[in-house]
Amino acid sequence: ASSKLELKRSRELKRAHERSAAWLAFIELYHRFVLEWVVPQFNNVPILYQRKPILRVVLPGSVAPTKSHCDADYLHDCNELNFWVPLTQAAGSNSLWSESSPGAGDFAPFVAGPGEAIRFYGNRCEHFTVANESSGSTRVSFDFRVIPLHLYRPPSEDAAKRSMHVLDLGRSNCYYVLAEPAASAGVLP
């Protein structure tokens, strides 16, 4: 019974957080970032992007929050690309680690300053974090996924039942949002 109560409380906190002025301002800025900076990275073709980025805070001395994985392990579309944006200095144990190409096994941490976006093929490249052993440095970052619209392939009916990463633009809580180059004229989703 306590786990059901904890789950209910967690959902209530999430809903309250997503209605907060700070979160809504962050989401508006995120959508502008995608329209003004990410869409041009794809030669201004329409893209699908993750509606809500994942905001991560990793305290010094914390355990590794992300085990080694490829996003394909979680039924993400094979044409998806990842963007990882640290909001603090990231290097060494205070960073995200990835291999340079699928199966290479040459894992290394990304080195980036606040606001520098790293694009990588997280769908097939293994990536993970390690325990943050930096002295007093909390890592704050956000990440999201993007697919050029012309490369999106709807999952099979069976996979669609098991995955939350499907496109259904009629749903307000759909995983992806469509960004078109014309939208960069100031229209936010």
Buried (B, 14 or more C-beta within 10 A) or exposed (E): EEEEEEEEEEEEEEEEEEEEEEBEEBBEEBBEBBBEEBBEBBEEEBBBBBBBBEBBEBEBEBEBBEEBEBBBEEBBBEBBBBBBBBBBBBBEBBBBBBBEEEEEEEBEBBEBEEEBBBEBBBBBBBBBBBBBEBEEBEBBBBBBBBBBBEBBEEBEEEEBEEBEBBBEEEEEEBBBBBBBBEBBEEEEB
